[in-house]
């Protein structure tokens, strides 16, 4: 069991909790975007569970392939979600990104399977290529998610009818999407920078640990912000025009021309 087991476990619990809450809310409101987001968190939770299993080194269980597979599938669906939520009626690089990421994801999974189930010992060259492809998928998603959230926030920040806590949600999304970006770079550099800062913990692994921690907190606060924190951000909030905008109306405006 590694020193990162605790953060892996906390991250898994928080993602499962978010997945259930968001999925149920989506079904109740018949909101396809929330349902899809819940599914994304469920799939990424499988990746987190695979990490725990791999960390425990249970004999006969090789979880790394399932980690790669579930992460790639989750992020491909997440790219579709970003397009639906942030670019409803506008042109976006969605098709181009899918054309790049899907081949990268498929190649990564195939190489991981080859290294896991075919070779008697892992091939270092294949491991490096696989890590770069895996990190590349995460980096591309994180970069586009950050750009999309930043553009959305720029549209909202001067609107006096949008509650401050909703604006803070977009700031928080920007923060944890940047964590995806940094995490992807760290995964890609993992085999190339094997410098240890402690026993068994390399510089890229330490960066992954930090970004995981910030990402977990960011996801939780963005999608399940406690009422006390909402009230804190909303202190002194007054609707200046005709009415306060709902979250659904805000997203429609973001997707408009």
C-alpha positions as CSV (number, residue, x, y, z in Angstrom):
1,X,0.0,0.0,0.0
2,X,1.5,3.4,-1.1
3,X,1.5,6.7,0.7
4,X,-1.2,7.9,-1.8
5,X,-3.7,5.3,-0.8
6,X,-5.6,7.6,1.6
7,X,-6.1,10.4,-1.1
8,X,-7.2,7.7,-3.6
9,X,-9.8,6.5,-1.2
10,X,-11.1,10.0,-0.3
11,X,-11.2,10.9,-4.0
12,X,-13.2,7.7,-4.7
13,X,-15.7,8.4,-2.0
14,X,-16.2,12.0,-3.0
15,X,-16.7,11.2,-6.7
16,X,-19.2,8.4,-5.9
17,X,-21.1,10.7,-3.7
18,X,-21.1,13.4,-6.4
19,X,-22.1,10.9,-9.1
20,X,-25.2,9.7,-7.1
21,X,-26.3,13.3,-6.1
22,X,-25.9,14.7,-9.6
23,X,-27.4,11.7,-11.4
24,X,-30.5,11.7,-9.1
25,X,-30.9,15.5,-9.5
26,X,-30.7,15.1,-13.2
27,X,-33.4,12.4,-13.3
28,X,-35.6,14.5,-11.0
29,X,-35.3,17.6,-13.1
30,X,-35.2,15.6,-16.4
31,X,-32.0,17.4,-17.2
32,X,-29.9,15.5,-19.7
33,X,-26.7,17.5,-19.0
34,X,-26.8,16.7,-15.3
35,X,-27.5,13.0,-16.0
36,X,-24.6,12.9,-18.4
37,X,-22.4,14.6,-15.8
38,X,-23.5,12.0,-13.2
39,X,-22.5,9.2,-15.7
40,X,-19.1,10.8,-16.2
41,X,-18.5,10.9,-12.5
42,X,-19.6,7.2,-12.2
43,X,-17.2,6.1,-14.9
44,X,-14.3,8.1,-13.5
45,X,-15.1,6.5,-10.1
46,X,-14.4,3.2,-11.7
47,X,-11.0,4.6,-12.6
48,X,-10.4,5.6,-9.0
49,X,-11.5,2.2,-7.8
50,X,-9.0,0.6,-10.2
51,X,-6.3,2.7,-8.7
52,X,-7.1,1.5,-5.2
53,X,-7.1,-2.1,-6.4
54,X,-3.8,-1.6,-8.1
55,X,-2.4,0.1,-5.1
56,X,-3.3,-2.8,-2.9
57,X,-1.5,-5.2,-5.3
58,X,-4.1,-7.9,-4.9
59,X,-2.8,-11.1,-6.5
60,X,-4.5,-12.0,-9.8
61,X,-5.9,-8.5,-10.3
62,X,-4.4,-6.2,-12.9
63,X,-6.3,-3.0,-12.5
64,X,-4.1,-0.6,-14.6
65,X,-5.8,-1.6,-17.9
66,X,-9.3,-0.8,-16.3
67,X,-7.9,2.5,-15.0
68,X,-6.8,3.5,-18.5
69,X,-10.0,2.3,-20.2
70,X,-12.5,3.9,-17.7
71,X,-10.5,7.2,-17.6
72,X,-10.4,7.4,-21.4
73,X,-14.1,6.6,-21.8
74,X,-15.0,9.1,-19.1
75,X,-13.0,11.9,-20.6
76,X,-14.4,11.3,-24.1
77,X,-17.9,11.6,-22.7
78,X,-16.8,14.6,-20.8
79,X,-15.7,16.3,-24.0
80,X,-19.2,15.7,-25.4
81,X,-20.6,17.2,-22.1
82,X,-18.5,20.3,-22.4
83,X,-19.7,20.8,-26.0
84,X,-23.4,20.4,-25.0
85,X,-23.1,22.7,-21.9
86,X,-20.8,25.5,-23.1
87,X,-21.4,25.5,-26.9
88,X,-25.1,24.7,-27.3
89,X,-25.7,26.9,-30.4
90,X,-22.2,27.8,-31.3
91,X,-19.3,26.3,-33.3
92,X,-16.7,24.5,-31.3
93,X,-13.6,22.4,-31.9
94,X,-15.6,19.4,-30.6
95,X,-15.3,17.2,-33.8
96,X,-11.6,18.1,-34.2
97,X,-10.8,17.2,-30.6
98,X,-12.8,13.9,-30.8
99,X,-10.8,13.1,-34.0
100,X,-7.6,13.5,-32.1
101,X,-8.5,12.1,-28.7
102,X,-10.4,8.9,-29.7
103,X,-7.4,7.5,-31.7
104,X,-5.1,8.5,-28.9
105,X,-7.3,6.8,-26.3
106,X,-7.8,3.6,-28.3
107,X,-4.0,3.3,-28.9
108,X,-3.3,3.9,-25.2
109,X,-5.7,1.2,-24.1
110,X,-4.3,-1.3,-26.7
111,X,-0.7,-0.6,-25.7
112,X,-1.6,-0.9,-22.0
113,X,-3.3,-4.3,-22.7
114,X,-0.3,-5.4,-24.8
115,X,2.1,-4.5,-22.0
116,X,-0.1,-6.1,-19.4
117,X,-1.3,-9.4,-21.0
118,X,1.0,-10.2,-23.9
119,X,4.6,-9.4,-22.8
120,X,6.1,-11.5,-20.0
121,X,7.8,-8.3,-18.8
122,X,6.6,-4.7,-19.4
123,X,8.2,-3.1,-22.4
124,X,9.7,0.3,-21.4
125,X,9.3,1.9,-24.8
126,X,5.6,0.9,-25.0
127,X,5.1,2.1,-21.4
128,X,6.5,5.5,-22.3
129,X,4.4,5.9,-25.5
130,X,1.3,4.7,-23.6
131,X,1.9,7.2,-20.8
132,X,2.4,10.1,-23.2
133,X,-0.9,9.2,-25.0
134,X,-2.8,8.8,-21.7
135,X,-1.4,12.1,-20.4
136,X,-2.2,13.7,-23.7
137,X,-5.9,12.8,-23.6
138,X,-6.1,14.3,-20.0
139,X,-4.2,17.4,-21.0
140,X,-6.3,18.1,-24.1
141,X,-9.5,17.7,-22.1
142,X,-8.3,19.8,-19.2
143,X,-7.2,22.5,-21.6
144,X,-10.5,22.7,-23.4
145,X,-12.5,22.5,-20.2
146,X,-10.5,25.4,-18.8
147,X,-10.9,27.6,-21.9
148,X,-14.6,26.9,-22.0
149,X,-15.1,27.7,-18.3
150,X,-13.1,30.8,-18.6
151,X,-15.1,32.1,-21.6
152,X,-18.3,31.3,-19.7
153,X,-17.1,33.2,-16.7
154,X,-16.2,36.2,-18.8
155,X,-19.8,36.4,-20.1
156,X,-21.2,36.1,-16.6
157,X,-19.0,38.3,-14.4
158,X,-20.5,41.6,-15.4
159,X,-24.2,40.3,-15.3
160,X,-25.7,41.7,-12.1
161,X,-28.6,39.2,-12.2
162,X,-26.3,36.2,-11.8
163,X,-25.8,35.1,-8.2
164,X,-22.2,35.4,-7.0
165,X,-22.1,31.7,-6.0
166,X,-22.8,30.7,-9.5
167,X,-19.9,32.9,-10.8
168,X,-17.8,31.2,-8.1
169,X,-18.8,27.8,-9.5
170,X,-17.2,28.8,-12.8
171,X,-14.1,30.0,-11.1
172,X,-13.9,26.7,-9.3
173,X,-14.4,24.7,-12.5
174,X,-11.5,26.8,-14.0
175,X,-9.4,25.7,-11.0
176,X,-10.0,22.0,-11.2
177,X,-9.9,21.9,-15.0
178,X,-6.4,23.3,-14.7
179,X,-5.7,20.4,-12.4
180,X,-6.7,18.0,-15.2
181,X,-4.2,19.9,-17.5
182,X,-1.4,19.7,-15.0
183,X,-2.2,16.0,-14.1
184,X,-2.1,15.1,-17.8
185,X,1.3,16.6,-18.2
186,X,2.5,14.8,-15.0
187,X,1.2,11.4,-16.3
188,X,3.0,12.0,-19.6
189,X,6.3,12.9,-17.9
190,X,6.0,10.1,-15.4
191,X,8.3,7.6,-17.1
192,X,10.6,10.3,-18.4
193,X,11.3,12.0,-15.1
194,X,11.9,9.2,-12.5
195,X,13.4,11.6,-10.0
196,X,12.3,10.6,-6.4
197,X,11.7,13.2,-3.8
198,X,10.8,10.5,-1.3
199,X,10.9,6.7,-1.3
200,X,8.6,5.5,-4.1
201,X,7.4,9.0,-4.9
202,X,8.7,10.7,-8.0
203,X,8.2,14.4,-8.9
204,X,5.4,13.7,-11.4
205,X,3.7,11.4,-8.9
206,X,3.9,14.1,-6.3
207,X,2.4,16.6,-8.8
208,X,-0.4,14.1,-9.5
209,X,-1.0,13.8,-5.8
210,X,-1.4,17.6,-5.4
211,X,-3.6,18.0,-8.4
212,X,-5.8,15.1,-7.3
213,X,-6.3,16.7,-4.0
214,X,-7.2,20.1,-5.4
215,X,-9.3,18.6,-8.1
216,X,-11.3,16.5,-5.6
217,X,-12.0,19.6,-3.4
218,X,-12.8,21.7,-6.5
219,X,-15.3,19.2,-8.0
220,X,-17.0,18.8,-4.7
221,X,-17.4,22.6,-4.1
222,X,-18.4,23.3,-7.7
223,X,-21.2,20.7,-7.9
224,X,-22.3,20.3,-4.2
225,X,-21.6,23.7,-2.7
226,X,-22.9,23.9,0.9
227,X,-25.7,26.4,1.5
228,X,-23.6,28.3,4.1
229,X,-20.9,28.8,1.4
230,X,-23.5,29.9,-1.1
231,X,-24.9,32.4,1.3
232,X,-21.4,33.7,2.1
233,X,-20.7,34.4,-1.6
234,X,-24.2,35.9,-2.0
235,X,-23.9,38.3,0.9
236,X,-25.2,41.7,-0.3
237,X,-26.5,40.3,-3.6
238,X,-29.4,42.4,-5.1
239,X,-31.1,41.8,-8.4
240,X,-30.8,45.1,-10.3
241,X,-33.0,44.4,-13.3
242,X,-36.2,42.4,-13.9
243,X,-35.4,39.1,-12.4
244,X,-32.7,36.8,-11.1
245,X,-31.5,34.3,-13.8
246,X,-31.8,30.6,-13.1
247,X,-28.9,28.2,-13.7
248,X,-30.7,26.8,-16.8
249,X,-31.2,30.3,-18.3
250,X,-27.6,31.1,-17.7
251,X,-26.4,28.0,-19.6
252,X,-28.7,28.8,-22.5
253,X,-27.2,32.3,-22.6
254,X,-23.7,30.9,-22.6
255,X,-24.5,28.6,-25.5
256,X,-26.1,31.4,-27.5
257,X,-24.5,33.4,-30.3
